Amino acid sequence: MFKRLRSCPVCNSKLEVTRYHCPECDITIEGKFTISEFSALTGEQQEFVRTFICCQGNIKEVEKVLGISYPTVKNRLNQVGEVLCHSNRKSVRGINSEEVLSALESGDISVSEAIKKLEGERR
């Protein structure tokens, strides 16, 4: 199946839907159509949201179903929130605790480095 484009492949601007076509009856409808904010999510993010809702927001259950850690669940929730809520969840100092926890989980930083970064966030 064809994946819906979100941005112009030439200039990277946001695309808008202007035409729908029914292959069964060969009817075409043209105009400017709004699309759900959820269509701005990647396929992986949509699957995460589906799983989160099916787990009734229980993060521990999401961890089990997707086989990911708590920091990864929180990071994905924040990514979805940034798309849907148009918010930047970084602190005033520019430190994102979910990014720190993800870096710790992946071994990119040590526990002591993570603690220093997170303590700096609280100041």
N, C-alpha and C positions, 0 to 999 in steps of 0.2 A: 504494500500500500504506500502511496505517496505521502511523504511527511509534509505537513503544512509549513510554508515559509513564514518566518516572523519579520524578516528584514530584507531589504533589497540586496540582491547579490552584487550589484554594481556600486551603490553608494552607502549601503548599510543603514538607510533610513527605514523607519517603521512602515510596513506595508498595510494597506487597508483592503478589506474585502469589498469588491464592487460588482461581482457577478456570481450567481449560482446557476447551475445547470442540472437538469434531471435527464440522465441518459435513457430512462425508461420511456418517457413521453416526449423527449426532445424539447422541453420548455426551458427557456433561459430567462432569468430574472436579473435585471441590472439596477444598480443604485449604490448607495453607500450604506453598508451594513456594519453594525457594531458587533464585536465578538466578545466573548467572556474574557475576563481578566485571567481566568484559569488557562486559557490558550497561550498565554505568555510563558507558562511554565514549560520546562523541558519534559520530555516523556518520562524521564527518571523522576523528576519532581512530581509529576502527576501520579505516578505509581506510588511514590512515598505518601502523598496526601491521601490516596485511596486506602493504603495500608493503615495510616494513622487514624483515619475515620473508622475503618472496620475494627480497629483495636480500641475504639472509643477514647482516644487520646491517652491511653495507658502507655507511657514511654517504655516501661519494662517489657510489655507485650510486643511493642514495635521492635525493640532490640532482638527479641527471640525470633519473631517472624522474618525479619530481614537479616538476622545474623550480624548485626552491627552493634557498636558500643553506645553507651549513653551520650558521650560527647559528640559522636557522629550524628545521633538522632537530633540532638539539640542544634548542631550546626546546620543540618538539613532543614529543620524547622525555621531557623533564622533566615536561610537562603530563600525559602518559600515566602516567608514574611516580607522580605525585602522586595520581592517581585509583586506580591499581592497588595501590600500595604504601602509600597513606595517609601519605605523607611530605611534609614541607615541606623543599624543598631549598635554602632560603635560608641564607646564612651567618649566623654569630652576630651580625654587625653588621647583618643585614637586607638585604644587597645580593645580588641574584640576577644572576650574571654573564650568564646567558642573556638576561635581560630587557634588560640593558645592551647586549649585542650586537645584539639585535633592534631596540632603539631607534636604535642607530647605523646599522644596515642600512636602516631606514626613513627616516633623515634627521632623526629627532626630536632627536638630540643630535649634537654634533661629535665628531671623533676625540679632541681634547684633553679634552672632558668625559668621554668613555668611559674614557680612560686614568686620569683622576682618580678616577672611581668604582671602577674595577677595582683601582687601587693602594690605595684605602681599604679594599677588601675583604681584602687580604692583611695588613693591620696588626693 
